[in-house]
Amino acid sequence: MILPPDAPAQDVLARMLAFAEEAAPMALRMRAAGLDMTNKGPDLGQALTEADLAVSRLLHARFGPDLIEEETADDLSHAAAAALLARDAWTFVGDPIDGTRPFAGGLSGWGVMVAACRAGWPRACVMNLPVWAEDRAGPARIHPAEATRGLLLAACDGQAFWAPTQGGVRAEALRPLDRPERRTGHVGWLAVTAQKFTLDYGRGWFPWSEGGTISDAALLATGRLDATLSNNRLWDLAPILPLFEALGFGLFHWPDLKPPPAAFVDLFDAGLSAHDDLWMVCRNRHQAADLAKAIHRAEPEAGSIHGDEAAVPAVPFSPALVRQDGP
């Protein structure tokens, strides 16, 4: 049953939790059985598996037409996205599997995530990282789906929550999550950021990453990062922003520290991307100002796929086979 447009936020949260606890076990089972991984084109940074597509179909089945999600958003215009997000009715934004390469590669920095938006901004979210708590005391291996241990994060009505998971479902009830006060000296530094920017660690900031956007959010929310950065796509930021805001983090534009626009969609260009821009996720303006001084825009290398494209020979599309066998 599709949620009514005026459904209370707590009902919306319950629906997103149910989706996340259906999608994560499905992805775990598919990974344990073995995966074919392809790429979405000649840029090998955009991976795709059959699990991404299966979770995409589940998103559509659970949330209906009022949905923006990565695998079916290619033809969605900025204007159409703006119209969906501006309504008083709920619009859902999902990333079927964030961190597809860690997922296919047997690593822990991946998960499923979804946000509920209304009146122009993400208001609630759920993130399920089903193997986040993997045992690193020995060689890496893929465990049976039911044996995996992970982390579920959520936010609704300005409150953040967390729960441990087993097999992709909550092992305990949701409990409140407060903003960590510890300091680590590290900032989230994803691959998409590293393509465009460099970090001067001589200013006391050190880069850290364990996968994709969802793992970056988990590191910040649990006190393993002091700040992070975003120059991703609309469906990467929407499902993590309510959590950041519930924990007291804000968006600050680099390098001028200006606040975000009133409409979430205006953080992104016509292709619903912010790859050429940069937003800092920080505790306050003072922290953002300090971090901004350590960030510099990178100069494209001649011959790189993001620099002198004329110097790069065409790369024929060739699907890569990645087989992940269980123990």
N, C-alpha and C positions, 0 to 999 in steps of 0.2 A: 504494500500500500504506500502510495506517495504521500509525503507529509503535506498537510494544508499550508497555504502561504503564511497564515498567521499563527503557526504552531509555536508554543512557548519554547524558549531557548533550551530548557532542560529536556524537552522531548526531542529536540533536534540533536542535542548531545547524545542522548540514548540511541538514536538512529545511527549516528556516526560511530559510536562504540560498537554497535552490533555489526556494522559493515567491516570495521577494522579487525574484529575478532572472527570474522568469516574469511576475509581476504588473506590475512597473514598465514593461517594454517594451510590454506590452499597453495599459497606460494611456497611454503616450506615443503609440502608434499611433492610439488612439481620439481623443486630444486633437488630433493633427495633422489627422485627418479631419474634425473638427468635432463639437461637442457641443451637445445640448439640456440646459440646466440648469433644474431646477425647485427648489422649496423644499418642505420637509417639513411645511409648515403655514403659518399666518399670520405666524409669527416668521421674518423673512427672513434670520436669521442661520444657519439650518440648510439648507444647499444640498445638492442631490443631482444626480448625472449618471448616465448609463447606465454610465459607467466604474466608479463606486462599486459598482453592482450586479454588474457583471461580475467585479470583484475579490472581492466578497463570495462569489459562487458558487465562485470558485477557492479561496478559503479553506476552504469546506466540502468541496470535492473533495479538497484536500490534507491536511486535518486531521481530517475526519470529525466524529462527534458530540461529541467532547470539546472543544468550541469555544464561546467567547463572542465575538461580533463585532457591531459597531455596527448594521449594517443589519437584523439579525434578532433583536435583543435587547429589543425593546419589551415583550414579554410575559414576560421573564425576571425572576423575583422575587429579592429579596435573599437569601432562604433558599436558593433553587436555585443561585444563583451561589456562595454560601458553601460549599455541599456539593461543588460541582465543584472549587473551588479548594483545598479542605481535603485532598483525596485525596493519597495518595502517588503516584498515577499522574499523568502529564502532562496538564494542561489548557492549551489555547492561547487567547490573547486577541488579537484583531486589530482593526485599524482599516483598512478597505479602501483608502481614500484620506484621509489626514489633511491638512486644508487644501484642501477642495474648492473654495472660492472662488478662492484663488490658482491652483489647478490649472486651473479653467475660465477664469480671467482671463488666462492666459498668463504668470503669475509663477513664481518659483522656489521659494517656501516651502511645498512640499507633498511628499508621499511615501507609500509603503506601509510598514506596520510590523506586527510580530507579536511576541508574548511567549510564553514557555513557563513555566508556573507549576506548582508542586507544593508540598505541605505548607503551603498557605496564603499563599504569597508568589511573586512573579515571580522566576524564577531565570536566565533567559537571554532575549535579544531580538535582533532584527534590524530595522534601519531603512534604507530605500533612498530617497534623495532624488535622483532621476535628472537633474534640471536645476539642481542646487544651484550648480554652477560656471559658470553662464551668463556670457557676455561682456557686461559693462555699459559697454563703451567706445563704444557707439552706441545708436541707437533700439532699443527692445525688439521682439522678434519671436519667433515660434514656429519653431524649427528642425525639420528632419526628425528622426524618432525616433532614427535610427542615429547622428546627429551630436551629440546632446546629451551633456554632460559633467556628472557629478554626484558624489555621495558616498554610500558605504555605511558604516554604523556597526553594530557588533554587540558583544555582551557575553555571556560564558559562563564559568562557574567562577571568577568574580571578576576576570576579565581583560577589558579593553576592546580593541576592534580597529577598524581603519578601512581603507578601500581607495577609490581613485578609480574611477569608473565611466564607461563610454561606452555610450550606448544603453540604459542601465538595467542593464548587467551589469558585473562587475568587469573593469577594464582591467589590474589588477595583483593580486597575492596580498594577502590580509589581512595587516596588520602591527599590532603592538601600539600602543595609544594610551595615553599617559600624561596625567595631569591637567595642564593648562596652569597655569603659575605666574604668567603675566602678569595684570595688573589693568586693567580698562577703566572701572570706575565705573558700569557699566550692569547693569540687572536685566531679565530677561524680563518683558514686560508685555503679555499677550494680551488680546484683546477681552473674553473672558469674565471676566477679572480686573477690567478697567477698568469693567465694569458695576456692580461691587460695592465697589470700593476705589479710593482715590486715593493718589498717591505724592508726598511732600514732597521735591522735588529740592533744597530748601535744606539737606537733611541729607547731600548728596553722592551720592545715588543717582539715576540717570537711566533712564527707561524705554526699552526697545527691543524691537521685534517685526518679523518679516519674514514672518508668515503664521500657521501653526497650531502645535500642540504639537510636531510633529516638527521644524519649523524652529527652534523655541525650544531643543529638545534639542541640535540640531546646533550652534547658536551657543554654548551652554554647554560642550559637549564639546570644541570646537575653540578655546576661549579667547577668544571674542568677547563673552561675558557673564561677570560675576563670580558671579551667582546667578540663580535664577529662582523662579517661583511656580506653584502648582498648585491650582486649584479646579475641575477638569475632571470628566469621566466616567471610569468604571473602564477602558474601552478606550483612553482617551487616556493614562493614567498607566502602566498595566502595561507597555506596550512600550518605555518610556523609562527606567523606574526601575532595571532591572539595569545599564544603562549608567552612570547617575549613581552608583550604589553602587560599581561597579567603578572609577570615577574618584575615589572618596573623598568624594563629596557625600552629605549626609544630609537627611532630612526633619525639619523643625522646625515645630511648630504656631504659627500667629499668633493672639494676641500673647503667649501664655504659654510658648512654646518647649518644650512637652511633646513627648515622643517619639511616634512613630506607634504604633498598636495592633499587637498580635502578628499579627493576621490582616489581610491586605491589604484584604479586602472591607469591613472595619469603618472604612475611611477614607471610606466612601460611605453615603449615606442609602438609604431604601427604594427610590428610583428609580435607584440606582447612580450618583448624582451627588454631587459635592462643591461645587456652585455657591455654596452659602451658607457655606462654610467656606474656610479658606485654609491651605495648607502651603507653607513656604519651603524651597527646595532650596539648601542652603548648604554651605560647606566645613567649618564648625565652629560651635559654639554662640556663640562671640564674634561671628562675622560675622552669624549669625542675629539676635542681640540688637540689633546695630546697624541691620540692615535693618528689623526689626520697629518701631523707633522712627520710621521714615520712612513707614510705611503707616497709613492711616486708612480706616475704613469710610465709604463714600460714602452720602449721603442720597439716596433715590430722588426723582426729579423728578415732580411731579404731572403726570399725563397721559402718562407714559412707559409702555411696555409692561411694565416691571418695577416701576413705581410704582403710581399710581392707575389700575388697570385699568378701573375703572368709567367713567373719563373718556375712554377710548379707543374710538372707534367700531369696529364689527366690520370686519375687512379680508377681503374675499372672496379666495379662493385663485385666483391667476392665474399659471400657469407662465411664467417668463421664458425667452426664447430667447437663448442666447449662442452665437454661431458663431465658432469659432476656425479660421481658415484658415491653411494652411501657406504658405511663400513661393512 
